[in-house]
Amino acid sequence: MDINTEDFQNDINKLFIYSTLHLLPAHTEPKKISSIESKRLIGIASILSISDIPDELSLAYEIISRLIECDSDNKEDIAKAADIILSRIGNFPGRELLRKRYKVLDSFSPAITLSLERLAREIENTTEEGITLTDFQHRFYTNLEKQKSLSISAPTSAGKSFILNLDLIRRLESGKEQNIVYIVPTRALISEVSARIRKTIKTREITDAIVRTAPFPTKDNAQIKNIIYVLTPERLLSLLKPENNSKKITSIFIDEAHEIQKGNRGIVLQSAVDLALSLHPSASVLFASPLVSNPGYFLSLFGRQDEGFFFTETISPVSQNLLLISEVKNQPSKISTSLLAANRTIDLGITPISFRFRGSKSEQRARLANEITSNTESTIIFANGPGDAETVAKELLEINRDYIASDEVKDFINFIRTEVHEEYPLAKTLEHGVAVHYGDMPSIVRSGVEELFKSMEIRFLCCTSTLLQGVNLPAKHIVIENPHSGNNPMSRSDFLNLSGRAGRLLQEFHGNIWCIRPSEWTEESYTGEKLQEIKSSMSKLMDDGGTIIEELISGNIAEEYKNLAEAGFSRLYQEFKMLGEEEVVSKYETKDNTETLAKNLEHVRNVSITLPQEILDSHSSLRPDHLQNLYDKLFSAVYTDEFSLINPFLKGGYERMSNAITIISEIFGWAENQKFRNSIVYISHQWATGTAISTLIRERVNYVKKDDESANTSAIIRGLLKLIETEVRFKLVKYFSAFEDIIKYCLIEKGFNENDAKQAPYHTFLEFGSCSPIELSLMSLGFSRFTALRLKNSVNWGETEEIEDYLLILSKVNISNLKMPKVCLKEINDILGQQ
C-alpha cells in the first residue's frame, strides 16, 4: 500500500503500550486513547485493510483489535469501524466476537458503499451451507475440492480442523469416497480427532460412515460405504500389511505434517506415507502444517509436485502478545517487561510484583501465572517434562486462592483416587483448580483434564510438549521459561506452534505468551522468522552422509540416537534397493560427506536379505539385517512352531511370550539387562491380559517401597506410566509385530498352512492393553482402555462379531443405569453422539 506506517509509529506504539499495560501484574488503570488518536489509527487500519500484503493486513488487525480493547471516549464509533475493517480483511470470527460484545452493531447500517463492500466480502466467503469463512479457510476449502494433491501451511489458530471437517462431510456426501485415512503424530491426538469427526458425522446424520482408530480391516457390509481411519504412522503401516490392505484408500490427510522433520518417527511417517501412496496411487493427499515456508516440499518429497498445489497463510484470526519478562538488578520484587509485536520490540517499563523474582524458578512461574490470570481466564504453564509439570502445580497449591471445586471436578478427583492411585498428584492439584497434562498419562485421565480445562472448570494447566503435537488446548495466557522439547531446546517452529495456542478463537482478540528470562534461554526460539523451512528427518540425517548410521554399524552409537540411526539405516537400505545406488548418491552426496556416504552404501551393498519386500515395508523402523537375523534364528530351529505365539490366557501363553521377548532382546539389542527384562515380561503380560492400571500402579508402588520406604510415590507412578508407554506400547509393539510376521513366514516356508501359521497378535494386545475381542473392538471404536474393560462385563454382548454391532447394542442400553464412573459414562455418550 502507498502508506508509510513509520509516519504514524508513535501513535501505533502508544496503542500497543496502552492495550498491553493492563495485562501486567500491577494491573494499572487503563489509559485512554484520545478521539483524535483513535480516528488517525482507524484511518491507518482502514488503508492497510485493503492491502494484498500479509504483514499490512496483520497490522490492520492489530490496530483495530487493540483499539477495541483500549479505553476511549468513542467506543461505539471504533466498534463500527472495526466491523467494516474485520469484514474487509476476511476475519469473520473476529467480527462475530465483536458483535457479541457490541449490541449496537445489530442495528448498524453504514454508508451504502461500505454496506455493499461488507456484503460482497461475506458472499464471496460463504459456503453453500451458509457458513462464512475467513479468507484462508475459503481458499483452503476451495482447493481441497479442486486439487488431488494439496499442501498448506497456516498458523495454529487459523481454523484448519474446522475446514477439514467441512471437507470430510463434502467428501462423504459426494459418494465418491471409500476409505479415508487421517494420520496424526501421536496416540494422544487420536481420541481428539476421532471424537471431532464422529461428532460431525453424527450431527450431519451420515449413517453409512464409521470411524476407526485401530488398523483392523472390515468385512464387506452393504450398509457401510465409508471408513475413516484415524491412525498414527505406525498403525498405518499395520493397516497396509497385505492381510489388512483389502480396501481402496481414496484420501489421505497428514495432519501436523511438519513432524516429518523430527527424529526416528519423522522417518517412520515418511515411510508410511510412501507405502500408502505406492499401494494406493490414485488417492488424493493433503499435508497440513503450521507456519512452514516451503509447503511445496511435501509434494516434491512424495512425487506429487506435478499434480499438486501449495500455499502458505501467515495471518491468524487471533494474534498474540509476546511479553519478555526479565529481572531488575537489585530489585527482586520488580520485573522489566518488553512487548514483541509488529516486528519490533516495545519497552513497557518496570512493574512491581507481589513476590520475589529470585530463587526457585518453578515457584516464580507459578506465582507469575497466578498474578496475571483473572477469574475468567485460563493459563497454561509450560513444563520441561512430567516431573517439572507436577512441581509447578504443587507450587500453585501454595498460593492462597478462593477456588471451589465443582461437582464435576470432585467426581473426577474421586475417579483418579479410586481408579489410578490415591496419591496420584493430579487428584490433589485438582482440588485447587490446577491440573497437569503429559503424554504418558492414561488416556481417559488426559482427556478428562482437557475437558475440564476447555470448560473453564480448571484454569491452570501445567503441560509438557504434548501440546506441540496438535492437542487443541487454547488458553488466554501461556507462561514459558527456557523451553525444551524432550532433551533438546525448543526450536523456533515448535515455539511458534506452542505460542499459537494463546488466544481462544471467538472468545478473545489476543492471547499472551509470557517468556521468562529470555536472555538465559538455551535457544532464542521466541524471536526470528515467522516461517520456518522444513526438511525431512531422513534428509537431515544424511546431510553428513549418515554419520550416526556409521556409528550404529560400528557399535559406537549413543543410546539416545539408536532409534533414529536404525530407522535411517532401514530407509537407506530401502532407497538403495528401490532407487539404485546411483540415484541415492545423487540424492545425498555433497563434497563434504562423500567418504561417510560411501562407507554406509558399502555396508548396505553387503547386507544379504532373503525376506520378502512386504515384511521390510511393514517394519521400516527396524534394521533389515536384524529382521533377517530373526528369520535365520527362527527358521533354523528344528521345531519353529514351538516359538509360535498363543493367546496369553492359554496354557503356556506366558512362557511363549517370555521366550519371544528373550529372542527379541537378543536380536534387536533391547532390554538386555535380565532384571529389567523380567520386569518387562511381567508388566507386558499383565497389560496384555487387561489388568487394571490401578492394580499395576499399586503393585509397583508397593514393590518399590518395600525396599525403599522413602521413595517418592509420584516418581514411581510416572516411571511405570513411562515404561508402559515407551517400552511396552511402543518399542515392544514394533518388535512383536516383526516377530509375528517373520515366524508366520518361516512356518509357511516349512510347509504349514496359512491357518496353522497364524500368530496371536501380541502387537495389538500390547498396544491396546487387552487380548479380549470385545475390549479390542470397543477400543477400535474410540473407547479408552479403561472404559472398554468395564463395558465388557457391564453389557450382554451376545454373539457379536462385527465391530460396528457393538455400537448398535450399546445404543439400546440405558447408559445412566450402568454402574460405571461418570467419566466413563460421558465417554460412552460422546461416542454414541448422545447428550
NULO-402558 format. One line per 10 residues: number of its first residue (from 0); for each residue x, y, z of C-alpha. Coordinates in steps of 0.1 Angstrom, whole numbers, padded with zeros to 4 digits. Layout:
NUM) X,Y,Z; ...
//
This chain:
0) 0000,0000,0000; 0010,0036,-0006; 0013,0044,0031; 0044,0048,0053; 0034,0035,0087; 0066,0050,0101; 0049,0084,0099; 0024,0071,0124; 0047,0049,0145; 0043,0070,0177
10) 0006,0065,0175; 0009,0028,0169; 0035,0023,0197; 0013,0042,0221; -0016,0020,0211; 0004,-0012,0216; 0016,0000,0250; -0019,0012,0262; -0035,-0021,0251; -0010,-0042,0270
20) -0003,-0024,0303; -0034,-0037,0319; -0021,-0073,0314; 0009,-0067,0337; 0009,-0080,0373; 0005,-0045,0387; -0029,-0042,0368; -0026,-0005,0363; -0056,0016,0354; -0062,0016,0316
30) -0050,0047,0298; -0073,0064,0273; -0066,0068,0236; -0079,0103,0226; -0106,0107,0199; -0081,0124,0176; -0056,0095,0180; -0083,0068,0175; -0095,0085,0143; -0060,0086,0130
40) -0054,0049,0139; -0088,0039,0123; -0077,0056,0092; -0044,0038,0091; -0061,0004,0097; -0087,0012,0070; -0060,0019,0044; -0039,-0012,0054; -0070,-0034,0053; -0073,-0031,0015
50) -0037,-0042,0010; -0026,-0075,-0005; 0005,-0077,0017; 0001,-0101,0047; 0021,-0080,0071; 0000,-0050,0064; -0033,-0069,0068; -0019,-0083,0101; -0011,-0048,0112; -0046,-0036,0103
60) -0060,-0063,0126; -0036,-0054,0154; -0045,-0018,0153; -0083,-0022,0151; -0085,-0050,0176; -0063,-0032,0201; -0084,0000,0197; -0114,-0021,0206; -0098,-0032,0238; -0084,0002,0248
70) -0103,0028,0269; -0116,0057,0248; -0145,0081,0245; -0158,0069,0212; -0161,0031,0217; -0192,0028,0195; -0175,0046,0166; -0145,0023,0169; -0167,-0008,0170; -0185,0003,0138
80) -0152,0009,0121; -0139,-0024,0133; -0170,-0042,0119; -0161,-0028,0084; -0123,-0035,0087; -0127,-0070,0101; -0151,-0078,0072; -0126,-0063,0047; -0097,-0085,0059; -0120,-0116,0060
90) -0117,-0121,0098; -0153,-0131,0103; -0147,-0150,0136; -0132,-0117,0149; -0163,-0098,0137; -0186,-0123,0153; -0168,-0118,0187; -0170,-0080,0181; -0208,-0082,0175; -0213,-0103,0207
100) -0196,-0075,0227; -0213,-0046,0210; -0250,-0050,0205; -0251,-0015,0189; -0238,-0033,0158; -0271,-0053,0155; -0287,-0021,0140; -0255,-0007,0124; -0261,0003,0088; -0230,0020,0073
110) -0229,0041,0041; -0242,0023,0010; -0208,0017,-0005; -0194,0003,0027; -0225,-0019,0032; -0221,-0033,-0003; -0184,-0039,0003; -0191,-0057,0035; -0219,-0078,0019; -0197,-0087,-0010
120) -0169,-0099,0013; -0195,-0121,0032; -0209,-0136,0000; -0176,-0145,-0016; -0165,-0162,0016; -0198,-0181,0024; -0202,-0218,0015; -0233,-0233,0000; -0244,-0243,0035; -0243,-0207,0046
130) -0211,-0209,0067; -0189,-0177,0065; -0152,-0185,0063; -0120,-0165,0067; -0100,-0158,0035; -0076,-0186,0044; -0104,-0210,0052; -0122,-0202,0020; -0091,-0207,-0001; -0083,-0240,0018
140) -0119,-0253,0014; -0120,-0245,-0023; -0086,-0261,-0031; -0095,-0292,-0011; -0122,-0298,-0037; -0102,-0288,-0068; -0068,-0304,-0060; -0058,-0340,-0059; -0026,-0332,-0040; -0025,-0302,-0017
150) -0001,-0289,0009; -0010,-0259,0031; 0007,-0241,0060; -0011,-0218,0084; -0009,-0206,0120; -0021,-0229,0147; -0053,-0209,0153; -0062,-0205,0117; -0091,-0230,0118; -0076,-0259,0097
160) -0095,-0285,0117; -0128,-0268,0111; -0123,-0268,0073; -0111,-0304,0073; -0144,-0313,0090; -0164,-0294,0063; -0144,-0311,0036; -0149,-0345,0051; -0187,-0341,0051; -0185,-0329,0014
170) -0164,-0360,0005; -0188,-0384,0023; -0219,-0369,0008; -0204,-0369,-0027; -0205,-0407,-0028; -0170,-0408,-0044; -0150,-0418,-0013; -0143,-0452,0001; -0117,-0453,0028; -0102,-0422,0042
180) -0070,-0422,0063; -0063,-0393,0087; -0027,-0395,0100; -0019,-0379,0134; 0016,-0379,0150; 0007,-0394,0184; -0018,-0417,0201; -0027,-0388,0223; -0042,-0370,0193; -0062,-0399,0180
190) -0090,-0396,0206; -0094,-0358,0200; -0095,-0361,0162; -0117,-0392,0161; -0142,-0376,0185; -0144,-0344,0164; -0150,-0365,0132; -0175,-0387,0149; -0195,-0358,0163; -0195,-0341,0128
200) -0208,-0373,0112; -0235,-0377,0139; -0246,-0340,0136; -0250,-0344,0098; -0268,-0377,0102; -0245,-0396,0080; -0253,-0433,0089; -0232,-0451,0063; -0197,-0439,0075; -0178,-0452,0105
210) -0147,-0440,0124; -0119,-0465,0133; -0089,-0458,0155; -0073,-0492,0151; -0059,-0508,0119; -0084,-0536,0118; -0098,-0545,0084; -0136,-0546,0080; -0158,-0572,0064; -0180,-0563,0034
220) -0211,-0546,0046; -0237,-0531,0023; -0247,-0506,0049; -0211,-0492,0054; -0199,-0471,0025; -0170,-0452,0041; -0145,-0459,0068; -0125,-0430,0083; -0093,-0444,0099; -0076,-0421,0124
230) -0041,-0436,0129; -0005,-0429,0139; 0021,-0437,0112; 0029,-0470,0130; -0008,-0480,0129; -0010,-0470,0092; 0019,-0494,0085; -0001,-0522,0102; -0032,-0513,0081; -0011,-0516,0050
240) 0001,-0551,0057; -0011,-0575,0029; -0036,-0593,0051; -0052,-0559,0061; -0049,-0539,0030; -0080,-0552,0014; -0100,-0519,0007; -0091,-0490,-0015; -0079,-0458,0002; -0092,-0428,-0017
250) -0080,-0399,0005; -0051,-0394,0029; -0048,-0365,0053; -0015,-0359,0070; -0021,-0335,0099; 0009,-0319,0117; 0029,-0329,0087; 0059,-0309,0099; 0066,-0338,0123; 0083,-0354,0094
260) 0114,-0334,0104; 0117,-0350,0138; 0138,-0380,0147; 0130,-0416,0140; 0092,-0410,0140; 0097,-0385,0112; 0114,-0412,0091; 0086,-0437,0100; 0060,-0411,0089; 0078,-0406,0056
270) 0080,-0444,0050; 0043,-0449,0059; 0031,-0422,0035; 0054,-0435,0008; 0040,-0470,0012; 0004,-0458,0013; 0008,-0438,-0019; 0026,-0466,-0037; -0002,-0491,-0028; -0030,-0465,-0035
280) -0015,-0442,-0062; -0049,-0427,-0071; -0056,-0414,-0036; -0058,-0377,-0030; -0035,-0364,-0004; -0033,-0333,0019; -0004,-0321,0040; -0013,-0296,0068; 0014,-0280,0089; 0019,-0248,0109
290) 0039,-0219,0096; 0062,-0237,0071; 0079,-0215,0044; 0081,-0244,0019; 0049,-0264,0020; 0056,-0275,-0016; 0084,-0296,-0001; 0060,-0323,0009; 0046,-0326,-0027; 0082,-0329,-0041
300) 0092,-0354,-0013; 0063,-0378,-0023; 0064,-0372,-0061; 0032,-0352,-0063; 0047,-0319,-0074; 0033,-0321,-0110; -0003,-0326,-0099; -0003,-0306,-0067; -0009,-0271,-0053; 0005,-0255,-0022
310) 0003,-0222,-0003; 0012,-0206,0030; -0010,-0184,0052; 0006,-0162,0078; -0025,-0143,0090; -0042,-0156,0121; -0077,-0146,0133; -0063,-0144,0168; -0030,-0127,0174; -0005,-0129,0203
320) 0012,-0105,0227; 0048,-0118,0232; 0059,-0104,0265; 0095,-0107,0276; 0100,-0107,0314; 0134,-0100,0329; 0149,-0094,0363; 0156,-0059,0376; 0191,-0056,0391; 0189,-0052,0429
330) 0151,-0051,0429; 0138,-0086,0433; 0102,-0075,0437; 0101,-0059,0402; 0102,-0071,0366; 0112,-0054,0334; 0088,-0061,0305; 0090,-0057,0268; 0065,-0064,0241; 0075,-0081,0208
340) 0048,-0071,0183; 0045,-0060,0146; 0082,-0069,0140; 0095,-0045,0167; 0103,-0045,0205; 0084,-0020,0226; 0096,-0013,0262; 0068,-0015,0287; 0089,-0004,0316; 0094,-0018,0352
350) 0065,-0033,0370; 0062,-0042,0407; 0051,-0077,0416; 0039,-0093,0448; 0066,-0120,0451; 0104,-0122,0448; 0116,-0128,0413; 0145,-0148,0426; 0151,-0183,0439; 0130,-0213,0428
360) 0121,-0209,0391; 0092,-0233,0395; 0078,-0211,0422; 0083,-0179,0400; 0065,-0195,0371; 0036,-0204,0394; 0034,-0170,0410; 0036,-0151,0378; 0008,-0173,0364; -0013,-0166,0395
370) -0008,-0128,0392; -0017,-0125,0355; -0047,-0147,0355; -0081,-0132,0362; -0111,-0152,0374; -0124,-0155,0339; -0092,-0165,0322; -0072,-0197,0318; -0034,-0202,0318; -0010,-0229,0305
380) 0023,-0231,0323; 0048,-0249,0300; 0069,-0276,0317; 0100,-0294,0305; 0087,-0329,0315; 0061,-0346,0337; 0081,-0341,0369; 0086,-0304,0362; 0048,-0301,0355; 0039,-0316,0389
390) 0064,-0294,0407; 0049,-0262,0392; 0014,-0275,0400; 0024,-0280,0436; 0038,-0245,0438; 0004,-0232,0427; -0012,-0250,0455; 0008,-0230,0480; -0008,-0198,0467; -0040,-0190,0486
400) -0068,-0189,0460; -0106,-0189,0466; -0112,-0219,0444; -0142,-0241,0450; -0143,-0274,0430; -0175,-0281,0411; -0193,-0314,0414; -0178,-0324,0381; -0142,-0318,0393; -0150,-0336,0426
410) -0162,-0366,0407; -0131,-0366,0386; -0109,-0364,0417; -0127,-0394,0432; -0123,-0413,0400; -0085,-0407,0400; -0080,-0417,0436; -0101,-0448,0432; -0090,-0459,0397; -0055,-0446,0393
420) -0039,-0442,0428; -0049,-0423,0459; -0015,-0405,0459; -0015,-0395,0422; -0006,-0358,0424; -0033,-0348,0400; -0060,-0356,0425; -0045,-0332,0450; -0039,-0304,0425; -0074,-0305,0411
430) -0088,-0296,0445; -0072,-0262,0439; -0082,-0257,0402; -0048,-0268,0389; -0041,-0298,0366; -0011,-0314,0349; -0010,-0328,0314; 0016,-0351,0297; 0017,-0378,0271; 0023,-0408,0294
440) -0009,-0403,0314; -0037,-0428,0310; -0058,-0416,0280; -0090,-0413,0300; -0073,-0391,0326; -0057,-0369,0300; -0090,-0365,0281; -0107,-0357,0314; -0082,-0329,0321; -0086,-0315,0287
450) -0124,-0313,0290; -0122,-0296,0324; -0097,-0270,0311; -0117,-0263,0279; -0149,-0258,0300; -0130,-0235,0324; -0137,-0258,0354; -0100,-0255,0360; -0079,-0225,0349; -0043,-0236,0354
460) -0027,-0263,0333; 0009,-0274,0337; 0017,-0290,0304; 0046,-0306,0286; 0055,-0307,0249; 0024,-0329,0241; 0008,-0295,0234; 0031,-0292,0204; 0016,-0323,0187; -0017,-0308,0179
470) -0037,-0312,0211; -0063,-0284,0210; -0060,-0266,0243; -0062,-0229,0237; -0057,-0205,0267; -0056,-0168,0274; -0021,-0170,0287; 0010,-0192,0282; 0039,-0189,0307; 0072,-0204,0295
480) 0108,-0203,0306; 0138,-0218,0286; 0116,-0244,0270; 0127,-0278,0258; 0111,-0304,0237; 0124,-0337,0250; 0161,-0333,0257; 0166,-0306,0231; 0160,-0268,0233; 0127,-0259,0217
490) 0131,-0249,0181; 0117,-0218,0165; 0090,-0237,0147; 0079,-0255,0178; 0078,-0222,0197; 0055,-0207,0171; 0033,-0238,0172; 0031,-0235,0210; 0025,-0198,0211; -0003,-0202,0186
500) -0023,-0219,0214; -0025,-0185,0232; -0059,-0169,0224; -0092,-0186,0220; -0110,-0181,0187; -0144,-0164,0192; -0135,-0156,0228; -0107,-0130,0226; -0088,-0110,0200; -0054,-0116,0216
510) -0036,-0143,0236; -0005,-0137,0257; 0028,-0155,0258; 0049,-0147,0289; 0086,-0155,0282; 0106,-0155,0315; 0143,-0145,0314; 0146,-0148,0276; 0183,-0138,0277; 0190,-0171,0296
520) 0173,-0194,0271; 0194,-0221,0255; 0179,-0212,0222; 0162,-0179,0214; 0132,-0195,0199; 0110,-0166,0209; 0124,-0145,0181; 0133,-0150,0144; 0115,-0156,0112; 0078,-0164,0114
530) 0080,-0191,0087; 0105,-0219,0091; 0119,-0241,0063; 0111,-0278,0067; 0134,-0307,0058; 0127,-0344,0064; 0144,-0361,0093; 0160,-0386,0068; 0174,-0357,0047; 0188,-0340,0078
540) 0203,-0373,0089; 0220,-0378,0055; 0234,-0343,0053; 0268,-0356,0067; 0264,-0389,0048; 0248,-0406,0077; 0274,-0404,0105; 0251,-0419,0131; 0244,-0448,0107; 0281,-0454,0105
550) 0283,-0453,0143; 0254,-0477,0146; 0271,-0502,0123; 0304,-0499,0142; 0287,-0504,0175; 0297,-0469,0188; 0262,-0454,0188; 0250,-0434,0218; 0217,-0449,0232; 0197,-0417,0226
560) 0205,-0418,0188; 0200,-0456,0184; 0163,-0455,0173; 0170,-0427,0148; 0200,-0444,0134; 0182,-0477,0130; 0153,-0460,0112; 0178,-0442,0090; 0197,-0473,0082; 0164,-0491,0073
570) 0153,-0463,0050; 0187,-0460,0033; 0186,-0498,0026; 0151,-0494,0011; 0160,-0465,-0010; 0192,-0483,-0022; 0171,-0513,-0034; 0142,-0493,-0048; 0161,-0464,-0065; 0195,-0479,-0071
580) 0229,-0467,-0059; 0234,-0440,-0085; 0202,-0422,-0076; 0209,-0425,-0038; 0243,-0410,-0043; 0228,-0382,-0064; 0202,-0376,-0037; 0225,-0373,-0007; 0261,-0368,-0018; 0279,-0334,-0011
590) 0316,-0325,-0013; 0318,-0328,0025; 0301,-0362,0031; 0315,-0384,0003; 0336,-0407,0025; 0309,-0413,0051; 0282,-0419,0025; 0304,-0443,0006; 0311,-0464,0037; 0274,-0466,0045
600) 0265,-0476,0009; 0292,-0503,0010; 0277,-0517,0041; 0242,-0516,0026; 0255,-0533,-0005; 0269,-0562,0016; 0237,-0568,0035; 0221,-0600,0024; 0184,-0602,0028; 0161,-0630,0017
610) 0129,-0618,0034; 0101,-0606,0011; 0098,-0569,0005; 0064,-0566,0022; 0079,-0576,0055; 0106,-0550,0051; 0079,-0524,0042; 0058,-0532,0072; 0087,-0529,0096; 0106,-0499,0081
620) 0118,-0486,0115; 0138,-0518,0122; 0172,-0527,0107; 0168,-0551,0077; 0198,-0571,0089; 0182,-0576,0123; 0149,-0587,0106; 0170,-0612,0086; 0188,-0624,0117; 0154,-0630,0134
630) 0143,-0650,0104; 0175,-0671,0103; 0172,-0679,0140; 0136,-0690,0138; 0139,-0709,0106; 0170,-0728,0117; 0151,-0741,0148; 0141,-0777,0145; 0106,-0771,0158; 0099,-0735,0148
640) 0063,-0739,0157; 0073,-0741,0194; 0080,-0704,0192; 0045,-0696,0179; 0026,-0670,0199; -0006,-0681,0215; -0033,-0662,0235; -0017,-0651,0268; -0047,-0667,0287; -0040,-0701,0273
650) -0017,-0726,0290; 0018,-0719,0280; 0009,-0684,0268; 0031,-0666,0294; 0061,-0688,0286; 0057,-0683,0248; 0056,-0645,0253; 0086,-0646,0276; 0106,-0667,0252; 0097,-0643,0224
660) 0109,-0613,0244; 0142,-0631,0251; 0147,-0637,0214; 0137,-0601,0207; 0162,-0588,0233; 0190,-0609,0217; 0183,-0600,0181; 0175,-0563,0185; 0198,-0554,0214; 0169,-0542,0236
670) 0162,-0548,0273; 0195,-0567,0277; 0195,-0564,0314; 0179,-0596,0328; 0162,-0579,0358; 0148,-0552,0336; 0136,-0577,0310; 0119,-0598,0337; 0101,-0567,0348; 0090,-0560,0312
680) 0078,-0596,0307; 0056,-0594,0339; 0042,-0559,0332; 0036,-0568,0295; 0016,-0599,0303; -0005,-0580,0329; -0011,-0552,0305; -0020,-0575,0276; -0044,-0595,0297; -0064,-0564,0307
690) -0051,-0558,0342; -0064,-0525,0355; -0039,-0497,0356; -0047,-0491,0392; -0036,-0526,0400; -0004,-0522,0381; 0004,-0489,0398; -0004,-0502,0433; 0017,-0533,0428; 0046,-0512,0415
700) 0044,-0487,0444; 0043,-0515,0470; 0072,-0533,0453; 0095,-0503,0452; 0085,-0491,0487; 0093,-0525,0501; 0129,-0518,0495; 0128,-0480,0500; 0100,-0466,0521; 0112,-0430,0513
710) 0107,-0435,0476; 0086,-0408,0460; 0052,-0422,0450; 0046,-0397,0423; 0080,-0406,0407; 0072,-0443,0409; 0039,-0438,0391; 0054,-0416,0364; 0082,-0442,0359; 0057,-0470,0355
720) 0035,-0450,0331; 0066,-0441,0310; 0077,-0477,0309; 0043,-0488,0297; 0041,-0461,0270; 0076,-0463,0257; 0089,-0498,0263; 0056,-0518,0261; 0032,-0498,0239; 0059,-0485,0215
730) 0092,-0505,0213; 0078,-0539,0222; 0048,-0534,0199; 0071,-0529,0169; 0093,-0558,0178; 0064,-0582,0183; 0048,-0571,0151; 0080,-0581,0133; 0083,-0613,0153; 0047,-0623,0143
740) 0052,-0617,0106; 0085,-0634,0104; 0076,-0666,0123; 0045,-0669,0102; 0066,-0666,0071; 0090,-0692,0084; 0062,-0717,0091; 0047,-0712,0057; 0081,-0718,0042; 0083,-0750,0062
750) 0050,-0762,0048; 0025,-0751,0074; -0008,-0739,0060; -0019,-0703,0065; -0042,-0710,0094; -0017,-0731,0113; 0010,-0704,0108; -0013,-0677,0122; 0000,-0660,0153; -0017,-0644,0183
760) -0014,-0606,0175; 0007,-0596,0205; 0015,-0562,0189; -0022,-0555,0191; -0026,-0569,0226; 0003,-0548,0238; -0006,-0515,0222; -0042,-0516,0233; -0037,-0534,0266; -0061,-0563,0261
770) -0065,-0596,0243; -0103,-0597,0246; -0121,-0594,0212; -0148,-0574,0229; -0124,-0549,0245; -0103,-0546,0214; -0135,-0540,0193; -0146,-0513,0217; -0112,-0496,0217; -0111,-0496,0179
780) -0143,-0476,0181; -0126,-0449,0202; -0133,-0461,0237; -0104,-0458,0262; -0089,-0489,0276; -0104,-0480,0310; -0140,-0478,0297; -0136,-0508,0274; -0125,-0530,0303; -0156,-0520,0323
790) -0181,-0522,0294; -0171,-0558,0286; -0188,-0570,0318; -0215,-0544,0320; -0234,-0552,0288; -0247,-0585,0274; -0229,-0586,0240; -0243,-0619,0229; -0225,-0634,0198; -0215,-0601,0184
800) -0187,-0603,0158; -0188,-0572,0137; -0172,-0542,0154; -0200,-0518,0144; -0226,-0541,0160; -0212,-0532,0194; -0223,-0496,0189; -0258,-0508,0179; -0261,-0529,0210; -0248,-0501,0232
810) -0272,-0476,0217; -0301,-0497,0230; -0287,-0497,0266; -0298,-0472,0292; -0264,-0457,0298; -0274,-0440,0330; -0281,-0474,0346; -0246,-0486,0340; -0226,-0488,0373; -0196,-0470,0360
820) -0177,-0438,0368; -0192,-0406,0354; -0161,-0400,0333; -0168,-0434,0315; -0205,-0426,0311; -0196,-0393,0295; -0171,-0410,0271; -0198,-0435,0261; -0224,-0408,0254; -0198,-0388,0234
830) -0190,-0417,0212; -0227,-0426,0207; -0234,-0389,0200; -0258,-0386,0229; -0261,-0359,0254
//
